[in-house]
Amino acid sequence: MKRIILVLAVLMIFGSVYGQGCMEASSEEGVNVVGYIQAQYNYMFQNDDEEIEPVSSFTFKRVRFGLIGNIPYDISYYSMFEFSPNQENTPFLLDGFITYSRLAPYLKVSMGQFKSPFSLELNTPCQKLHTINRSNVTGALASPLRDRGLLLSGGYKKWLKYNFAITNGTGLQSAENNYEKDYHGRIVFMPVDFISFGGSFGMRSMEPATEGSDENDTMNLFAGELEIKYKDFLVQAEYITADHESSGGTIEHPGDCSTDPWTEILPAGTTTKAGYWLQAMYMSKWNLQPVVKFEYYDPNTDEDNLNEDNCVKKITTFGLNYFLNDWTRLQLNYLYKAEEKYEYSNDEILFQVQVTF
């Protein structure tokens, strides 16, 4: 904890701000209404003897509306609600925080519910993702994707940006259930205009996977990121790893607005999880942007990856983005999924239409 405080004290010397809001106000006066709608079609390939439903469906990825604005002096607010009929108990508050930017020359303080300051991919706004889905490693290890707490953010010109948060650790729409707090932070360096690199860390305390255990599970997370943007080319990569200390048992993950609920079986002791993703794209003069993304996630690096659940996957996404204008985008993705133990027919075709306002 002392090391974290020391790092923050050094970072507060720098200037410029770096917040957690996914959208910006179009005017500095009054209330701004913002949001976006992502209508989607999904098709999953399957063998004739498999029963996976739905195989073909029209759906919504996200339907979000928000109110953001500024109040004199140096106070701003940000709220975003999820209205998608695919999400349970909608509508619900996705983000909601108040920010004060006059505490120090180079520091903003926010309090409320916001996205976790961990991972390049997680902190890429949903309406600006280059592929329709985030990678499996981000969904698994950056969880909870959103939480309630206190956020410090700042930076130095265009050269450095940072975020640090203290949160409940219980995630979206969940009240605090213990006295422990989670800590997440992210720092990004931009020494030249076309390169940025950085890292994230997280320290989590969770309810024990073993029912009746007196000690909480703990998880230490680390991530490294790289982005190269040269003219119309963009390359991004990230590696994430986590050490999960547990007494063993079953964890029910509720999911978030970008992930489905899932169940994880943990052995007793320390489980090391790791994965990475890499993507490259090119924006052509015709507003067409081809994208190729490769991702890999291993939920237990100490195993031989041939366990019965066959959950280790390598996914290659071939995508094409077309921008009709500044507010409308079409995305077409083909997901080739390769399992470690044995392959089966579960590739996907996704098509999405997005409008922002």
C-alpha positions as CSV (number, residue, x, y, z in Angstrom):
1,M,0.0,0.0,0.0
2,K,2.9,2.4,0.8
3,R,4.3,1.8,-2.7
4,I,1.0,2.7,-4.3
5,I,0.8,6.0,-2.3
6,L,4.3,6.8,-3.3
7,V,3.6,6.2,-7.0
8,L,0.5,8.5,-6.8
9,A,2.5,11.2,-5.1
10,V,4.9,11.3,-8.0
11,L,2.2,11.1,-10.6
12,M,0.3,14.1,-9.2
13,I,3.2,16.3,-10.3
14,F,2.0,16.0,-13.9
15,G,-0.8,17.8,-15.8
16,S,-3.7,17.1,-18.2
17,V,-6.6,14.9,-17.2
18,Y,-7.6,11.3,-18.1
19,G,-11.2,10.3,-17.1
20,Q,-13.3,7.2,-17.3
21,G,-16.2,8.5,-19.3
22,C,-16.8,6.7,-22.7
23,M,-18.4,9.8,-24.3
24,E,-17.8,13.5,-24.3
25,A,-20.1,16.5,-24.1
26,S,-20.8,18.4,-27.3
27,S,-21.2,21.6,-25.3
28,E,-19.7,22.9,-22.0
29,E,-23.1,24.5,-21.1
30,G,-26.2,22.7,-19.8
31,V,-27.0,19.1,-19.9
32,N,-25.8,17.0,-22.9
33,V,-27.7,13.9,-24.0
34,V,-25.4,11.2,-25.4
35,G,-25.6,7.5,-26.3
36,Y,-25.5,4.9,-28.9
37,I,-27.4,1.9,-30.2
38,Q,-25.8,-1.3,-31.5
39,A,-28.2,-3.6,-33.4
40,Q,-26.7,-7.0,-34.2
41,Y,-27.1,-10.3,-36.1
42,N,-25.4,-13.4,-34.8
43,Y,-24.9,-16.7,-36.6
44,M,-23.1,-19.7,-35.0
45,F,-21.9,-22.8,-36.9
46,Q,-22.7,-26.1,-35.3
47,N,-22.6,-29.9,-35.9
48,D,-25.9,-31.5,-36.8
49,D,-25.9,-33.5,-33.6
50,E,-25.3,-30.5,-31.3
51,E,-28.1,-28.5,-29.7
52,I,-26.9,-25.0,-29.3
53,E,-29.6,-22.3,-29.2
54,P,-29.9,-19.7,-30.6
55,V,-27.9,-20.5,-33.8
56,S,-29.2,-17.5,-35.7
57,S,-30.6,-14.4,-34.1
58,F,-31.2,-10.7,-34.4
59,T,-30.4,-9.0,-31.1
60,F,-28.9,-5.9,-29.5
61,K,-25.4,-5.7,-28.2
62,R,-25.9,-2.4,-26.4
63,V,-28.6,0.3,-26.1
64,R,-27.2,3.2,-24.0
65,F,-28.4,6.7,-23.1
66,G,-26.7,9.1,-20.8
67,L,-26.6,12.6,-19.4
68,I,-23.4,14.5,-18.9
69,G,-22.4,18.1,-18.2
70,N,-20.5,20.6,-16.2
71,I,-21.4,22.7,-13.2
72,P,-19.4,25.8,-12.1
73,Y,-16.8,25.6,-10.9
74,D,-14.7,22.6,-12.0
75,I,-17.4,20.1,-11.3
76,S,-18.7,17.7,-13.9
77,Y,-21.1,14.7,-13.9
78,Y,-21.4,11.6,-16.0
79,S,-24.3,9.1,-16.1
80,M,-25.0,6.3,-18.6
81,F,-27.9,3.8,-18.5
82,E,-28.2,0.4,-20.3
83,F,-31.6,-0.1,-22.0
84,S,-30.9,-3.3,-24.1
85,P,-33.7,-5.8,-23.8
86,N,-31.0,-8.5,-23.8
87,Q,-29.8,-7.4,-20.4
88,E,-31.6,-8.6,-17.3
89,N,-33.4,-6.0,-15.1
90,T,-33.0,-3.2,-17.6
91,P,-32.8,-0.3,-17.5
92,F,-30.0,0.0,-15.0
93,L,-27.2,2.4,-14.1
94,L,-24.0,1.6,-16.0
95,D,-21.9,4.6,-15.1
96,G,-22.6,7.3,-12.7
97,F,-19.9,9.5,-11.1
98,I,-19.2,13.1,-10.1
99,T,-15.8,14.7,-10.8
100,Y,-14.0,17.6,-9.2
101,S,-11.0,18.9,-11.1
102,R,-9.8,21.8,-8.9
103,L,-8.2,19.9,-6.0
104,A,-4.7,20.1,-7.6
105,P,-3.4,21.5,-10.9
106,Y,-2.9,18.0,-12.3
107,L,-5.4,15.9,-10.6
108,K,-9.1,15.0,-11.0
109,V,-11.1,13.1,-8.3
110,S,-14.2,11.2,-9.2
111,M,-16.6,9.3,-7.0
112,G,-19.4,6.9,-8.0
113,Q,-19.7,3.9,-10.3
114,F,-17.2,3.7,-13.2
115,K,-15.2,1.4,-15.5
116,S,-12.2,-0.2,-13.8
117,P,-8.9,1.5,-14.7
118,F,-7.3,-1.7,-15.9
119,S,-6.4,-2.8,-19.4
120,L,-6.2,-1.0,-22.7
121,E,-9.0,-3.0,-24.3
122,L,-11.4,-2.6,-21.3
123,N,-10.8,1.2,-21.3
124,T,-11.5,1.4,-25.1
125,P,-15.1,2.7,-25.2
126,C,-17.6,0.2,-26.4
127,Q,-18.7,2.3,-29.4
128,K,-15.0,2.6,-30.5
129,L,-14.0,-1.0,-30.3
130,H,-12.4,-2.2,-33.6
131,T,-14.0,-5.7,-33.3
132,I,-17.5,-6.4,-32.1
133,N,-16.4,-8.5,-29.1
134,R,-13.7,-7.8,-26.5
135,S,-11.2,-10.7,-26.0
136,N,-11.8,-13.6,-23.6
137,V,-8.7,-12.7,-21.5
138,T,-10.1,-9.2,-20.9
139,G,-13.5,-10.4,-19.9
140,A,-12.1,-13.0,-17.6
141,L,-9.3,-11.1,-15.8
142,A,-10.4,-7.5,-15.9
143,S,-13.6,-8.4,-14.0
144,P,-15.4,-6.7,-12.4
145,L,-15.5,-4.4,-15.5
146,R,-17.3,-1.7,-13.5
147,D,-17.4,-1.0,-9.7
148,R,-18.2,1.7,-7.2
149,G,-15.5,3.7,-5.5
150,L,-13.0,6.6,-5.7
151,L,-11.0,7.4,-8.8
152,L,-7.9,9.6,-9.2
153,S,-6.8,10.6,-12.7
154,G,-4.4,12.9,-14.4
155,G,-1.3,13.1,-16.7
156,Y,1.4,15.3,-18.2
157,K,0.5,16.9,-21.6
158,K,0.3,14.1,-24.2
159,W,3.2,12.2,-22.7
160,L,1.7,10.5,-19.7
161,K,-1.7,9.5,-18.4
162,Y,-2.7,7.6,-15.3
163,N,-5.7,6.4,-13.4
164,F,-5.9,4.9,-9.9
165,A,-9.1,3.6,-8.2
166,I,-10.1,2.2,-4.8
167,T,-13.4,0.3,-5.1
168,N,-15.7,-2.1,-3.3
169,G,-14.7,-5.1,-5.5
170,T,-18.3,-6.4,-5.8
171,G,-18.9,-5.2,-9.3
172,L,-21.9,-3.7,-11.2
173,Q,-25.2,-3.5,-9.3
174,S,-23.8,-5.2,-6.2
175,A,-23.5,-3.7,-2.7
176,E,-20.3,-4.0,-0.6
177,N,-20.2,-7.3,1.3
178,N,-17.0,-7.0,3.3
179,Y,-14.5,-4.5,4.7
180,E,-11.9,-5.2,2.1
181,K,-11.3,-2.9,-0.9
182,D,-9.9,-3.5,-4.4
183,Y,-7.1,-1.4,-6.0
184,H,-6.6,-0.9,-9.7
185,G,-4.3,1.4,-11.6
186,R,-3.2,2.1,-15.2
187,I,-0.4,4.3,-16.6
188,V,0.4,5.0,-20.2
189,F,3.5,6.7,-21.7
190,M,3.5,8.5,-25.1
191,P,7.1,9.4,-25.9
192,V,6.3,10.1,-29.6
193,D,3.1,10.8,-31.4
194,F,2.7,7.4,-33.0
195,I,3.7,5.1,-30.1
196,S,2.2,4.6,-26.6
197,F,2.9,1.9,-24.1
198,G,2.1,1.2,-20.5
199,G,0.8,-1.1,-17.9
200,S,-1.9,-1.9,-15.4
201,F,-2.1,-3.6,-12.0
202,G,-4.9,-4.8,-9.7
203,M,-5.2,-6.2,-6.2
204,R,-8.5,-7.9,-5.4
205,S,-10.1,-9.5,-2.4
206,M,-13.1,-11.7,-3.1
207,E,-15.5,-13.9,-1.2
208,P,-14.0,-17.4,-0.8
209,A,-14.8,-19.9,-3.4
210,T,-15.0,-22.5,-0.6
211,E,-18.3,-22.1,1.3
212,G,-17.6,-21.5,5.0
213,S,-13.9,-20.6,4.5
214,D,-12.7,-17.9,6.9
215,E,-10.2,-16.3,4.4
216,N,-11.1,-14.4,1.3
217,D,-9.7,-15.3,-2.1
218,T,-7.1,-12.8,-3.4
219,M,-6.0,-12.0,-6.9
220,N,-3.0,-10.0,-8.1
221,L,-3.2,-8.8,-11.7
222,F,-0.7,-7.2,-14.1
223,A,-1.0,-6.1,-17.8
224,G,1.3,-4.6,-20.4
225,E,0.1,-2.8,-23.5
226,L,1.4,-1.3,-26.7
227,E,-0.1,0.8,-29.4
228,I,1.5,1.9,-32.7
229,K,-0.4,4.3,-34.9
230,Y,1.3,5.4,-38.1
231,K,-0.7,7.3,-40.7
232,D,-3.7,5.0,-41.4
233,F,-2.2,1.9,-39.8
234,L,-3.0,0.9,-36.2
235,V,-1.5,-2.0,-34.3
236,Q,-2.5,-2.8,-30.7
237,A,-1.4,-5.6,-28.3
238,E,-1.9,-6.5,-24.6
239,Y,-0.7,-9.2,-22.3
240,I,-2.6,-9.9,-19.0
241,T,-1.7,-12.3,-16.2
242,A,-3.2,-13.0,-12.7
243,D,-2.3,-15.0,-9.7
244,H,-5.5,-16.2,-8.0
245,E,-5.0,-17.5,-4.4
246,S,-8.0,-19.6,-3.4
247,S,-9.1,-22.3,-1.0
248,G,-10.7,-24.0,-4.0
249,G,-14.3,-24.2,-5.1
250,T,-16.8,-22.9,-7.6
251,I,-17.2,-19.3,-8.5
252,E,-20.4,-18.0,-10.3
253,H,-19.4,-15.0,-12.4
254,P,-22.5,-12.8,-13.1
255,G,-21.0,-11.3,-16.2
256,D,-21.3,-7.6,-17.1
257,C,-22.5,-5.6,-20.1
258,S,-19.9,-7.1,-22.3
259,T,-19.8,-10.6,-21.0
260,D,-22.2,-13.5,-20.3
261,P,-22.5,-15.2,-16.9
262,W,-20.1,-18.1,-16.5
263,T,-18.9,-20.6,-13.9
264,E,-15.3,-21.2,-12.9
265,I,-14.0,-24.2,-11.0
266,L,-10.8,-23.3,-9.0
267,P,-8.3,-25.7,-7.4
268,A,-6.9,-25.0,-3.9
269,G,-3.7,-22.9,-3.9
270,T,-2.5,-20.4,-6.4
271,T,-3.8,-20.5,-10.0
272,T,-1.9,-18.5,-12.6
273,K,-4.0,-17.3,-15.5
274,A,-2.7,-15.5,-18.5
275,G,-3.6,-14.5,-22.0
276,Y,-3.0,-11.9,-24.7
277,W,-4.5,-10.3,-27.8
278,L,-3.0,-8.6,-30.9
279,Q,-4.8,-6.8,-33.6
280,A,-3.9,-4.8,-36.7
281,M,-6.0,-2.6,-39.0
282,Y,-5.8,-0.1,-41.9
283,M,-8.2,2.7,-42.7
284,S,-8.6,3.1,-46.4
285,K,-9.7,6.2,-48.4
286,W,-13.0,4.5,-49.0
287,N,-13.9,4.5,-45.2
288,L,-13.3,0.7,-45.2
289,Q,-11.2,-0.6,-42.4
290,P,-10.1,-4.3,-42.5
291,V,-9.1,-5.8,-39.1
292,V,-7.3,-8.9,-38.1
293,K,-7.2,-9.9,-34.4
294,F,-5.7,-12.9,-32.6
295,E,-6.4,-13.7,-29.0
296,Y,-5.4,-16.5,-26.5
297,Y,-6.5,-17.2,-22.9
298,D,-5.3,-19.9,-20.6
299,P,-7.3,-20.1,-17.3
300,N,-4.6,-22.3,-15.6
301,T,-1.0,-22.1,-17.0
302,D,0.1,-24.9,-14.7
303,E,-2.2,-27.4,-16.4
304,D,-1.6,-29.1,-19.7
305,N,-4.6,-27.5,-21.2
306,L,-6.2,-30.8,-22.0
307,N,-8.7,-30.7,-19.2
308,E,-12.2,-31.9,-19.6
309,D,-13.8,-28.5,-19.9
310,N,-11.7,-27.8,-23.0
311,C,-12.0,-24.1,-22.3
312,V,-8.7,-22.8,-23.6
313,K,-9.3,-21.2,-27.0
314,K,-7.4,-19.4,-29.7
315,I,-9.7,-17.1,-31.5
316,T,-8.8,-15.3,-34.8
317,T,-11.2,-12.5,-35.8
318,F,-11.4,-11.3,-39.4
319,G,-13.3,-8.1,-39.6
320,L,-14.4,-5.3,-41.9
321,N,-15.6,-1.9,-40.6
322,Y,-17.4,0.6,-42.8
323,F,-18.0,4.2,-41.7
324,L,-21.0,5.7,-43.4
325,N,-20.3,9.0,-41.5
326,D,-19.0,10.3,-38.2
327,W,-22.0,8.8,-36.3
328,T,-22.8,5.5,-38.2
329,R,-20.7,2.4,-38.5
330,L,-21.2,-1.1,-39.9
331,Q,-19.1,-4.0,-38.6
332,L,-18.8,-7.6,-40.0
333,N,-16.7,-10.2,-38.0
334,Y,-15.9,-13.8,-38.6
335,L,-14.6,-15.6,-35.5
336,Y,-12.5,-18.7,-36.1
337,K,-12.3,-20.6,-32.8
338,A,-9.6,-23.3,-32.2
339,E,-9.9,-25.4,-29.0
340,E,-6.8,-27.0,-27.4
341,K,-8.2,-30.5,-26.8
342,Y,-10.4,-31.0,-29.8
343,E,-12.1,-28.7,-32.2
344,Y,-15.8,-28.6,-32.9
345,S,-18.0,-26.5,-35.0
346,N,-18.6,-23.2,-33.1
347,D,-17.3,-20.5,-35.3
348,E,-19.4,-17.3,-35.5
349,I,-20.4,-14.6,-37.9
350,L,-21.4,-11.3,-36.4
351,F,-22.9,-8.2,-38.1
352,Q,-23.5,-5.0,-36.3
353,V,-25.0,-1.6,-37.1
354,Q,-24.1,1.3,-34.7
355,V,-25.4,4.8,-34.4
356,T,-24.0,7.3,-31.9
357,F,-25.4,10.6,-30.8
